[in-house]
Amino acid sequence: MAIQWYPGHMHKARKEIEEAMPQVDLVIEVLDARIPYSSENPMVSQLRGDKPCIKLLNKSDLADPKVTAQWIEYLEREQGVQASAITSLQPSMVKSIPDLCRKLVPHRDIMEKDIRTMIMGIPNVGKSTIINTLAGRTIAKTGNEPAVTRRQQRINLRNGIVLSDTPGILWPKVDNEASSYRLAVTGAIKDTAMEYEDVAMFAAGYFLEAYPNEICERYKLQSLPASDIELLEAISRSRGALRPGARVDYHKVSELLLHEYRSGKIGLLSLETPAMAEVEKEEVARKLAEKELIKQQKIEQEKLKRSGKRYND
């Protein structure tokens, strides 16, 4: 499943962020704790350069805590990065963020100057809820659908922290197909832009491999199905997601599986690990290198054609 998403307001947001970045001391990037790699916008590291960064693994209450601990250790290998698992459902976790800011930019605190931060993250990752909790009032619009915030705004938290909110910027294209599916499974992509059955099959296959016990327990299965489609069929029969004639309603059971995963009813399940991310990063880099090579070969072939034509003329 290929995703290409770059509406006009996203392009405008990137330009505004580039212009504002020189005045920023610290970047806060909000990630989905279930998919830290897939929800990490590669444009953020390009835009922030060597500025310190806090990576917030939000929705940690829905993620596998053991896997989240692996992610924190992995992300903090990068110079100047502090990672923290939070859930916006627990305000005390969110309110610890200013202390993390002061830890990473101590010179601003010593000089008694406001720490200028910029908070970034893909749509539907919980950024607006975090902002409202930090501010103690409703400033940023929240919603269950992606792309709620459309313009940049500056918020003085009145505790030595000034926060610049940004739209949920997306990158032009998701090069890793597995990341596309994970973004869809978690709801980062509008449901109207995806095929439920396709995405649910991906989720079912992963759950069978990574969390078989949780799946069997949730759907009262006596034995583990052998494939993704067999799992959907078993859930369909277990929950009565059937059409006339006891036929499987694949759309209904797909909706059921995805909604129950997103709400945490199946269990605390992460969709990727650092080890998986490393393998996929290498694969993406290889494919991009191959595409670039093919592109350069075509350019050279075109040059030869043109030079040959001039010679014959």
N, C-alpha and C positions, 0 to 999 in steps of 0.2 A: 504494500500500500504506500504509494508516494504522496507526500503532502507538499504542496507549494502554497505558501501564504505570505503575501506581502502587499496588503492594501495600502492605499495612499497615505493614510494617517500614520502607518508604521514607518514609512520612509521619512515622513516629516519628524516623527518622534526621534529617530536616530540622529538626524541633523541637529535637533535641539539638544540632545544629550551630548553630542560631540562638542558643541559650542559651550555648554555649561561645565564640562568635565574639568577644565583647568582650575576652576574655583572650588572644586570638591576635594575634601581631605580624605574621605573614606567612602567606599562603596559597600552597600548592603545588598546582597543578592539572595532572594527568596527562592528556594528550591522545593520540590515535592519530595519528601523523605522516602516515598515509595520508588521514585525514579530520579535520583539526584543527577545521574549522567544525562538522561533523556530530557530532563527539564532544565538543564544548564544551557543557557543561551551562549553559543560560542562567540557572539558579538560582544558580550559583556567584558570578557577578558581583553578583547581588542580595544574596546573603548576605554577601559580603566587603566590600561598600561601597567605601571608598577605601583599604583596606589594600593594601600592595604584594603583588605576585603573581608567582610563577615559573610559567611555562607550559612543561611538559616535553613535547616531541614524541617520545613513546616509539615504539618499533618503527620507528625511522628506517632501520634496516637493510632494511626491506621497502618503503620509500617512495622515490619519485623524488627524488634529492638536489637537483636544480635547483628543483623545486617546493617542497621543504622549505625551501630558502633564501628563497624568496619569502614563505613563511608566517612565518618568523622576523622578517623585515623588517616584514611587515604587522602581526603581533601586537604588536610593540614600539612601534608608533605610539601605543598606549594608555599614558597616564601611569601610571608605577609598575609597568609590566610588563616582565619580563625573560624572553625565550624561549630555549630551548636544545633542540637535537636530540640525543636519546640513544637507546641501545638497552640494555636490561637484560642483554643477552648480554655486554656489555663493562663489567665492574664499575668500571673506572677512570672511565668516563663518569658513572656513578651517584654515585661517591664525590666528584665535583666539586661536587655539589649544596650541601653545607654552606658552601662558599666563596661560592656565589651568594647564599645566605641572608645571610651576613655583609655582603656588598656592598649588599644592599637594606635591611638594618636595622643600619647601623653603630653607632648609638647604644647598642644593647643590648650589642654586643661591647665597646665602650669602657667601659661601666659594669660589665663583667664579669658580666653577667646572661645567663641562658639565653635564647636566641631561641625563642619559642614559636610553632611552626608547625603548620599543619593541612594534611594532604594529602588531596586530593579527586580524584575521577575517576569516570567511568561504569564499569560492570562490564566485566571482560575487557580492560582497557586496560593491564594490567601493573603496577598500583599495588602490589600485595602483594610482587611480586618486587623492586621498587625498595626497599621498606621493609626487607626481609630483607637486601638487600645493604648498605644504610646501617647497619643494626644489627649486621651481621656474624654474625647467627644467625637461625634460623627463628623468627619471631614471628608474621607474618601468613600465613594459609593461602593457598596458591596453587592455581590450577586453570585448565583450559581453558574452563570454562563460566562464564557471567556469574553475578553475585550470590553470590560466595563469602563476602566479609566481611559480617557481619550486625550487628555492634555496634561502638561507638566504643572505642578503646583508646589509652592514653597511653604513649609510648615515649621514654625518656631515652637519647639516643645517646651520652651521656657525652663529647661534644666541644663543648659549649656549645649544642647543639641539642636541644630537646624536641619530639617529633613526635606529633601527635594523628592517629591513623588514623580514617577514617570509612568507613561502608558505601558501596558504589558507588551513590550516589543518582541516581535518574532523575527526569526531569521528567514531569508528568502526560501530556503528549501531544506527539508530534513533529509540528509544524505543516507542516514542509517535506517533501513526499513523497519528493524525491530523497535527503534525509538519511536517511529511513527505510530506503530501499534500500541506501544505503552502509553504514549500521550493520549491516544484515543480511549484506551481502557480506563485511565484515571479521570477522563472528562475534560482534559485540557483543550480538546478540540470539540467544537459544537457537534452535538449528536446528529444534526441535520446534514453534516458534511461527511458522514461515515456510514458504512454498511454494518449494521449491528451484527449480523451473522458472521461476517468476516472477522471483525474485531473480537467477538466472543470466542470464535474458534482459536484465535491466537491465545487468548487468556486461558481457555480450557486446557490447551496443550501445555502451557507453562505450569498451571496449577497441578496438573497430573504429575509432572516431573518434580517440582519443587515443594509442593505442599499436599501430597496425597492424603495424609491423615485428616487434615482440616476439611478437605473436600468431601471425603467419605462421611465424616461426622456431621457436617452441615446438612448434607442432602440425604442422610440415612441410607447410604449405599452399603450393601453387604460385601461387595467386592469392587476392586478398582477397575474402571473401564480401561480398555486397551488403547483408545485413541480419543482425540478431541471431540470428534463427532459422536462417538459412543457416549462420552460424558454428557454432552448436551442432551442426547436422547434419554439417558438415565435420569437426569435432572427433570426433564420434561415429564416423564412418567411419574416421578416422585412428587412433583408439584402440580400435576394436572394441567400442564401447559400443552394441551392437546386440541386438535381440530376434530370436527365430526369424523367418526370412524376410527377414533383413537390414534389419529395420525399426529406426528410430532409437529408442533407449531414452532418452527425454528426462530422466527422473529421474537415471539413472546418469551421463549426460554433464554434467548440471547439477552434481551432486555433485563430479564430477571437476574441472570448471572452478573452482568455488569453493574446493575444498581446495587445488588447485595455486596459486591466487592467494594464499590465506592463508599458504601455506608459502614464498612467494617464488619458486616454480619457474618462473613465467612471466616474472619479471623484477621490477625495482624500479618499481612502478607506483602512483602516487597517484591517488585517485579524485576529487579536487576541488582547485581553485586559488583563491587569494584573489579573483580576478576573478569566478569563478563564484559564490563566496559572496556577493559584493556584490550581484550580480543577484538571487540567490535571497532574500537578506534583504529587498530592496525588494519582491519579489513577495509574500513572506510578510506583510510589513507592510501591503501593499495589501489582501490577502485578509482579514486580521484587522480592518482598518478597515471593510471592507464588511460583515463579519459584525456588527460592533458597531453600524453604522448600521442594519442590518436589525433588530437586537435592539431598538434605541431606538425605531424606527418601530412595532414591534409593541407596545411598552410604551405609546406614545402612542395607538395605535389602541384598546388595551384601556381606557385612561383615558377616551377619548371615548365608548366603548360604555357604560361604567359611568355616566358623567355623563349620557348620553342616557337611559339607563334610569331614573335617579333623576328626571330632568325629566318623563318620561312618566308615572311613578308619581304 
